[in-house]
Amino acid sequence: MEFSKHKVVYAKRGIAVTPSEKDRCKAIPLDRANCVLSVALKRAYPGCVEAEVGKSRAYVRTKRAIYVFETPRANAFQALLFDKTGEFQTDEEYYFRTVCPSGRATGKRQGSTKAKGALRLKPNAKRRQRHKFNGTRPDVKR
């Protein structure tokens, strides 16, 4: 999926998908764009041109934009199971959630270096020596 040509938008609402046996037959193992869940997303999402389901995110491309959904662990596990064995539980509802605000990429650095508990070494401070175990792995030099 090419991101440079389209606007990437976080989805406002989640979507529920029920893969059918036809979706499982069309699916190709080890292919994000043609796994069972992406084939079902293409069928269920109105105006969908292309869909990819990854381990943590799902992307749905329409003519106007690319919508980003969060892939729950159960969905990612089912996709992984399909890639390894070819088995998939059809006729169950799989839900793709919206990405929560804290999980979104903002393009800004997260956190602060001036936080209360931030550990900073003074310029002339001595660093702590690493602990060495004597008598283990004598052939490895440290």
MIZAMI-22110 format. One record per atom (N, C-alpha, C): residue in one letter; x, y, z. Coordinates in steps of 0.2 Angstrom, whole numbers, padded with zeros to 4 digits, always signed. Layout:
<rs>
AXYZ
...
</rs>
This chain:
<rs>
M+0004-0006+0000
M+0000+0000+0000
M+0005+0006+0000
E+0003+0011-0004
E+0007+0017-0005
E+0004+0022-0001
F+0008+0025+0004
F+0005+0030+0008
F+0007+0037+0006
S+0011+0038+0001
S+0013+0045+0000
S+0008+0048-0005
K+0004+0045-0008
K-0001+0048-0012
K-0008+0049-0009
H-0009+0046-0003
H-0016+0047+0000
H-0015+0050+0007
K-0020+0053+0009
K-0020+0056+0016
K-0021+0050+0021
V-0017+0050+0026
V-0018+0045+0032
V-0022+0047+0037
V-0028+0044+0039
V-0033+0047+0044
V-0034+0041+0049
Y-0034+0043+0055
Y-0036+0038+0060
Y-0044+0037+0060
A-0046+0031+0060
A-0053+0030+0059
A-0057+0033+0065
K-0063+0035+0064
K-0067+0038+0070
K-0071+0033+0073
R-0073+0027+0069
R-0077+0022+0072
R-0074+0015+0070
G-0075+0010+0075
G-0073+0004+0073
G-0077+0000+0068
I-0075-0006+0066
I-0079-0009+0061
I-0079-0017+0063
A-0084-0020+0063
A-0085-0027+0064
A-0085-0031+0057
V-0081-0036+0057
V-0081-0040+0051
V-0082-0047+0052
T-0086-0051+0048
T-0088-0058+0049
T-0085-0061+0042
P-0079-0064+0043
P-0076-0068+0037
P-0080-0074+0035
S-0081-0075+0029
S-0085-0081+0026
S-0080-0086+0024
E-0083-0092+0022
E-0079-0097+0019
E-0076-0095+0012
K-0080-0091+0009
K-0077-0089+0002
K-0071-0084+0003
D-0071-0080+0009
D-0065-0076+0010
D-0059-0080+0012
R-0060-0086+0015
R-0055-0090+0017
R-0052-0094+0011
C-0056-0095+0006
C-0054-0098+0000
C-0050-0093-0004
K-0052-0087-0004
K-0048-0082-0008
K-0042-0080-0005
A-0041-0081+0001
A-0035-0078+0005
A-0029-0082+0003
I-0023-0078+0004
I-0016-0081+0003
I-0012-0081+0009
P-0010-0086+0011
P-0006-0086+0017
P+0001-0082+0016
L+0003-0079+0022
L+0009-0074+0022
L+0008-0068+0018
D+0003-0066+0017
D+0002-0060+0013
D-0003-0055+0016
R-0001-0049+0019
R-0005-0045+0023
R-0011-0042+0019
A-0010-0041+0012
A-0015-0038+0008
A-0020-0043+0006
N-0019-0050+0007
N-0024-0055+0005
N-0025-0060+0010
C-0024-0058+0016
C-0026-0063+0022
C-0034-0063+0022
V-0036-0068+0026
V-0043-0069+0027
V-0047-0062+0030
L-0044-0059+0035
L-0047-0053+0037
L-0046-0047+0033
S-0041-0046+0029
S-0041-0041+0024
S-0046-0042+0018
V-0047-0048+0016
V-0052-0050+0011
V-0059-0048+0013
A-0060-0050+0020
A-0067-0048+0023
A-0068-0041+0024
L-0062-0037+0025
L-0062-0030+0026
L-0064-0027+0019
K-0061-0029+0014
K-0062-0026+0007
K-0070-0027+0006
R-0073-0033+0008
R-0080-0034+0006
R-0084-0030+0011
A-0082-0029+0017
A-0087-0026+0022
A-0087-0018+0022
Y-0081-0015+0021
Y-0080-0008+0021
Y-0082-0005+0015
P-0087+0000+0015
P-0090+0003+0009
P-0084+0008+0006
G-0083+0007-0001
G-0079+0011-0004
G-0071+0008-0004
C-0070+0003-0001
C-0063+0000+0000
C-0060-0002-0007
V-0054+0000-0008
V-0050-0001-0014
V-0045-0007-0012
E-0042-0006-0006
E-0037-0010-0004
E-0037-0011+0004
A-0035-0016+0007
A-0035-0017+0014
A-0029-0021+0016
E-0025-0019+0021
E-0020-0023+0024
E-0021-0024+0031
V-0020-0030+0034
V-0020-0031+0041
V-0013-0034+0043
G-0011-0030+0048
G-0004-0031+0051
G-0005-0034+0058
K+0000-0034+0062
K+0000-0037+0068
K-0003-0032+0073
S-0002-0026+0072
S-0005-0021+0077
S-0010-0016+0074
R-0009-0015+0067
R-0013-0010+0064
R-0016-0013+0057
A-0022-0010+0056
A-0025-0012+0049
A-0026-0006+0045
Y-0025-0006+0039
Y-0026+0000+0034
Y-0031-0002+0029
V-0035+0003+0028
V-0040+0002+0023
V-0040+0008+0018
R-0039+0007+0012
R-0038+0013+0007
R-0044+0013+0003
T-0047+0019+0003
T-0052+0021-0001
T-0050+0026-0006
K-0054+0029-0010
K-0052+0033-0015
K-0049+0040-0012
R-0052+0042-0007
R-0050+0048-0003
R-0044+0048+0001
A-0044+0042+0006
A-0039+0042+0011
A-0038+0035+0013
I-0033+0034+0017
I-0031+0028+0020
I-0033+0028+0028
Y-0038+0024+0030
Y-0040+0024+0037
Y-0036+0019+0041
V-0034+0021+0047
V-0030+0016+0051
V-0035+0014+0057
F-0034+0007+0058
F-0038+0004+0063
F-0033+0000+0068
E-0035-0001+0074
E-0031-0005+0078
E-0033-0013+0077
T-0028-0017+0077
T-0029-0024+0076
T-0029-0027+0083
P-0034-0030+0086
P-0034-0033+0092
P-0029-0039+0092
R-0027-0042+0098
R-0022-0047+0098
R-0026-0054+0095
A-0032-0054+0097
A-0036-0060+0095
A-0036-0061+0087
N-0037-0055+0084
N-0037-0055+0076
N-0030-0056+0074
A-0025-0053+0077
A-0018-0055+0075
A-0016-0062+0076
F-0018-0065+0081
F-0017-0072+0082
F-0020-0076+0077
Q-0026-0075+0075
Q-0030-0079+0070
Q-0026-0078+0063
A-0024-0072+0062
A-0020-0071+0055
A-0014-0075+0055
L-0010-0075+0061
L-0004-0079+0062
L-0006-0086+0061
L-0011-0089+0064
L-0013-0096+0064
L-0015-0098+0057
F-0018-0093+0053
F-0019-0095+0046
F-0013-0095+0042
D-0008-0091+0043
D-0002-0091+0040
D+0002-0097+0041
K+0002-0100+0047
K+0006-0106+0048
K+0002-0112+0046
T-0005-0113+0048
T-0008-0119+0047
T-0013-0119+0041
G-0016-0113+0039
G-0021-0113+0034
G-0028-0113+0037
E-0029-0113+0043
E-0035-0114+0047
E-0037-0107+0049
F-0044-0106+0049
F-0046-0100+0051
F-0054-0101+0053
Q-0056-0098+0059
Q-0062-0098+0061
Q-0067-0093+0058
T-0071-0096+0053
T-0075-0091+0049
T-0082-0091+0053
D-0086-0086+0051
D-0093-0085+0054
D-0093-0083+0061
E-0087-0080+0063
E-0087-0076+0069
E-0085-0069+0068
E-0087-0065+0072
E-0087-0058+0071
E-0080-0055+0074
Y-0076-0052+0070
Y-0069-0049+0072
Y-0070-0042+0072
Y-0068-0038+0077
Y-0069-0031+0078
Y-0062-0028+0077
F-0062-0022+0073
F-0056-0018+0072
F-0058-0011+0076
R-0054-0010+0081
R-0055-0004+0085
R-0052+0002+0082
T-0054+0008+0084
T-0051+0014+0083
T-0044+0014+0087
V-0040+0018+0084
V-0033+0019+0088
V-0034+0024+0093
C-0033+0022+0100
C-0033+0027+0105
C-0028+0033+0104
P-0030+0039+0107
P-0026+0045+0106
P-0019+0044+0108
S-0018+0040+0114
S-0011+0039+0116
S-0007+0034+0111
G-0010+0030+0107
G-0006+0026+0103
G-0005+0029+0096
R-0007+0035+0095
R-0007+0038+0088
R+0000+0041+0087
A+0003+0041+0081
A+0009+0044+0080
A+0008+0052+0078
T+0011+0056+0082
T+0009+0063+0082
T+0015+0067+0078
G+0021+0063+0077
G+0026+0067+0074
G+0030+0071+0079
K+0028+0071+0085
K+0032+0075+0090
K+0035+0070+0095
R+0041+0072+0098
R+0044+0068+0103
R+0040+0067+0109
Q+0039+0061+0111
Q+0034+0060+0117
Q+0039+0060+0123
G+0036+0063+0129
G+0039+0063+0135
G+0044+0070+0136
S+0047+0070+0141
S+0051+0076+0142
S+0058+0074+0145
T+0063+0078+0144
T+0070+0077+0147
T+0070+0080+0153
K+0066+0085+0155
K+0066+0089+0161
K+0061+0086+0166
A+0059+0080+0165
A+0054+0077+0170
A+0058+0076+0177
K+0054+0076+0182
K+0056+0075+0189
K+0061+0070+0190
G+0059+0064+0187
G+0063+0058+0189
G+0068+0056+0183
A+0069+0061+0179
A+0074+0060+0173
A+0081+0059+0176
L+0085+0054+0174
L+0091+0053+0176
L+0096+0056+0171
R+0100+0060+0174
R+0105+0064+0170
R+0112+0063+0174
L+0117+0062+0170
L+0124+0061+0173
L+0127+0068+0173
K+0130+0070+0178
K+0134+0076+0178
K+0140+0075+0173
P+0142+0081+0170
P+0147+0080+0165
P+0154+0076+0167
N+0156+0077+0173
N+0162+0074+0175
N+0161+0068+0180
A+0154+0066+0180
A+0153+0060+0185
A+0156+0054+0182
K+0158+0049+0187
K+0161+0043+0185
K+0155+0038+0183
R+0155+0034+0178
R+0150+0029+0177
R+0151+0023+0181
R+0146+0020+0183
R+0146+0014+0187
R+0149+0008+0183
Q+0154+0004+0186
Q+0157-0001+0183
Q+0152-0007+0183
R+0152-0011+0177
R+0148-0017+0176
R+0151-0022+0181
H+0146-0026+0183
H+0148-0032+0187
H+0151-0037+0183
K+0156-0040+0185
K+0159-0046+0181
K+0159-0052+0185
F+0157-0058+0182
F+0157-0064+0185
F+0163-0068+0184
N+0167-0070+0189
N+0173-0073+0188
N+0172-0081+0187
G+0176-0084+0182
G+0175-0091+0181
G+0170-0093+0177
T+0166-0089+0173
T+0161-0091+0169
T+0163-0089+0162
R+0162-0094+0157
R+0164-0093+0150
R+0172-0090+0150
P+0176-0094+0151
P+0183-0091+0151
P+0186-0089+0144
D+0183-0092+0139
D+0185-0091+0132
D+0183-0084+0130
V+0178-0081+0133
V+0175-0074+0131
V+0179-0069+0134
K+0182-0064+0131
K+0185-0059+0133
K+0181-0053+0134
R+0181-0049+0140
R+0177-0043+0141
R+0181-0037+0141
</rs>
